[in-house]
């Protein structure tokens, strides 16, 4: 099964779960951007979840990974056919939120 070019998750029909900001990270003032990559299967399952770019904090990275694993998507269609696609989703962790 071929894979098309990577998609920004915002171009997919997904309900991305907002990550929970770890309490210890808040107390320590940890911030950053974690970028998670995954494969959206032809059936709409999120698979092969990996950290593409670290936020600099293991706790924040894990929160981003957990958020993607808890998210759901509908299949991505190309010419009306469900297609397997790679995708990326950034998560910004800021104490101002």
N, C-alpha and C positions, 0 to 999 in steps of 0.2 A: 504494500500500500504506500503510495507516494505521499510526501508531505509538502505542502505549499510553503511559501515564504512566511517567516514569523509575523504574527499579528500582535499589535498592542491589545491587551485584554479589553480596552474600551471599545474596540471594534467588534467584539464578540457579544453575543446575547447571554451575558453572565450576570449573576447576582453575586458580586464579590463581597465577602464578609469583611467588615472593618476590624483590623486587628486590635486586640486588647493590649493597651500599653502596660507593660509589666511594672508593678508597683516599685520594685527595686530599681528599675531603670529610671523611673520618675524621681525617686529619692536621690539618685546619683547624678541626675541631670543629663542622662544619656539621650542623645538625639542622633538622627541620621536618616539615610534613605537606603532601604533594602529593596533589591530588585529580584523578583522571583520569576523563574521560567517554568513552564509546564507544557504538556501536550494535551490538547483537547481532542479526545477520541471522536470518531465518526458518530458514536452513540451519545456524545455529550458528557462523557466521564472525564474528570480531570485526572491526568496520569503524569508520572515521571516528574514530580515536583522537585525542583532544585533551586538553590540559592545561586543566582547569577552574579550578584554584586552585594557584598556585605555592607551593612550600616556601620560597622565598626564595633557592634555590640552583639554578642551571642544571644542575649535575651531578646533584643529587638528582632534579630534575624529569625529566631524561632517563632516569635509571635507572627511574623509575616508568613512564614511557611505554614503555620497552623491555620491562619486566615484563609489561605488559598485552599488548603485541604478541606476546609469547612464550606467552601463556596460551591455554587452549582452553575451549570451552563446548559444551554440548549445547543444541539449540534450546529456547526458552522456549515452553511450551504454554499456550494459552488455549482452554478447552473442547476439549482434545485436538488443537488445530491449532497448528502452529509459527507463531509471531508475532514480528515484528520489534519490538525494544524498545530504548530508550535505557537506559543504565546508568551508574553512577558507582562508582568504587573508590578509597577513600583509602589512602594509604601513609604510615605514620609512620616517620620516620628518627630514631632516637635512639641515642646512643652507649652507652646502657645495655643495648642488646640484644646 
